[in-house]
Amino acid sequence: MKIIVGITGGIAAYKSPELVRLLKKAGHEVRCAATAHALEFTTRATLETVSGVPLYSDLFAGNATSTEHISLKDWADLLVVAPATANIIGKMASGIADDALSTLLLAMAPQRVLLAPAMNSQMWAHPALQRNLELLRSWGVVTVGPDDGPLACGTSGTGRMSDPAAIAAAVANGDWTNGDGGQRLAGERWLVTAGPTYERIDSVRFIGNYSSGKMGFALARVLAEAGAEVELVSGPTSLSISHPRIHTERVESAREMYAAATKAFPACRGAILSAAVADYRPRECADHKLKKQGSEGMTLQLVQNPDILATLGAMKAPGQTLVGFALETDNELQNAHSKLQRKNLDFIVMNSLRDAGAGFGTDTNKVTILGTDGSSKESALMSKEEIARLIVNTVTAS
Ligand code: CTP
């Protein structure tokens, strides 16, 4: 591909030459475009050396009627802005073109732009920035990161630019094709289950688990941004999502999730079941708060919950795609393969509790996606949003 790496003025710009190097190593033709502020953090000489071609940073270089922004946009398949500051995101969302890079961004189709935001965590959380990103995404712009971690200002939080390797992986995975104006999955309906289930013991207590719902919500967002209608069936979680193509149904128990999922599935092109469903529930649920009884312990009898994934596997019609998750602690591959067969799945996303940063309650995940066709795709440790893109790209590719 022909890729322009756009660089704006943040400290993460010192990593941009590494991104250029990785993209070139992957076989892409790369040119760089930088703002004046970017060149406070990295240099023209560095960018021209790694890319091997002159840097585009001055609208009026050469002559006053320069139209290089138009010839560059015709040349490029993709424009990756890394780092993308709050400022360039704001300009892009407002259509402001007052230097070489912002003019190029206004000339490029939004669905050919991938942004790797980087900023202080409070700037990241600001409603103006979030609104701007939301708008850009609705136009087909794709974002990678930012990650959590130490920030230049000495604090820690969300705002670090994703590693150059993760950005290069997002390019390689075709993440940006999801931004094809949000049309790639237009007309398709997908079911996603998310979060934990709560199984009531009495009127104030339940059995639950630590699932945050982040993975499922990220999957719903990626599917919707690619044009799909999404039925999101979520167990109890503090997360919320607002997107015109996402219909959220809140449930509490495994049996409620089962009812909602089995009802929605027949009208769906596919389903991704990421919920951490309780395998068992108390045999009885008291309608009042149970009192302590003497000094003896207490025995809670559990009965098995319906297996939603296996049920959808049995219901699956030709043309439907079913994706399950597996959280394994040992014999991971073997167990995941047997689950794939046993439950009549097309793909299984395996996360291992052995990997630090993967699994429940974290913002990151690391997965291996196994297909019935024998395919196996292993991810790096990435944000759940990036993992969601990898999963959606993989399971909707056929
Ligand atoms: N799942 C489900 N309904 C259940 C239990 C699990 O739909 N009652 C789904 C989960 O959403 C996940 C997958 O099944 O996609 C894997 O769940 P997991 O707990 O890893 O596997 P189990 O099927 O419970 O098998 P085992 O306990 O033997 O590992």
Residues whose N, C-alpha, C, O or C-beta is under 5 A from the ligand:
A	BS01	CTP	L273 S274 A275 A276 V277 A278 D279 N305 P306 D307 I308 L309 G324 F325 A326 L327
